[in-house]
């Protein structure tokens, strides 16, 4: 037997009020007497009435949904980022609509266009989100917050981490531990964060030191490939430290080095960037730059939600979140 869901008209009939009064009571309007509101809420509960989201959107012009476009949904970094966004959204009674571009510009553009009209605002993290891309695919009327964007003159609020400063500090730390041949395992050339971390690495090297760049793409497999390339060199010609542009590559590199008989940190120091949860559990535990990943997501969501409640409040300033050096066993001092 199929049970027909209760409608707003059913609630109005049982409560003895008009449909308009039920609508005002359920939407929190102030012009409803307290005892009338309570009666309507009690009836709605008894009838198990579920308001229509579509109908409510027509009235409030809000979907109570935030869209988030990320390069990927896989991996500990994005898991932490999504956790931060989602926790902040739930605290404000907002829903979250996620989409991944899989690091593809066309997919990123399609996702942005598909979300238009379905969300009240957007959080965008994409290596393709430059001025032209945003102007072509992001309606200027849709509030948006950008994460780790290289856009120089944004019309949206930007939240970023201190990629340059953190990479410089990590490189300087490796120099202080006595390392002299420090290689950098970078990320994709088109990625703003990767470029900033490489720039910080160059700035942190001791005066006169040679750069040593290894190609990477932020994946564990890239770390494994870098490890194979280093193992192919005579031991005396290998770097005495490798700074990977993210933890996942550092972990892939660590596995390859250990499989090849290289002792970390005795033969080669190793460092990463991000401080994903697993970084502390590998052996040896990974020295890295701690990024407040979940906080990056939650603060971006809060700024966007505040702007939706008060449209003029979304500033176009950049917020740079500090990172912190976390020293663990993978890059101990030379003995």
Buried (B, 14 or more C-beta within 10 A) or exposed (E): EEEEEBEBEBBBBBBEBEEEBBBBBBEEEEEBEEEBBEBBBEBBEEBEBEBEEEEBBEEEEEBBBBBBBBBBBEBBBBBBBBBBBBEBBEEBEBBBBBBBBBBBBEBBBBBBEBBBEEBBBBBBBBBBBBEEBBEEBBEEEBBBBBBBBBBEEBBBBBBBBBBBBBBBBBBBBBBEBEBBBBBBBBBBEEBBBBBBBBBBBBBBBEEEBEEBEBEBBBBBEBBBBBBBEBBEEEEEEBBBBBBBBBBBBBBBBBBBBBEEEBEBBEEBBBBBBBBBEEBEEBEBBBBBBBBBBBBBBBBBBBBBBEBBEEEEEBEEEBBEBEBEBBBBBBBBEEE
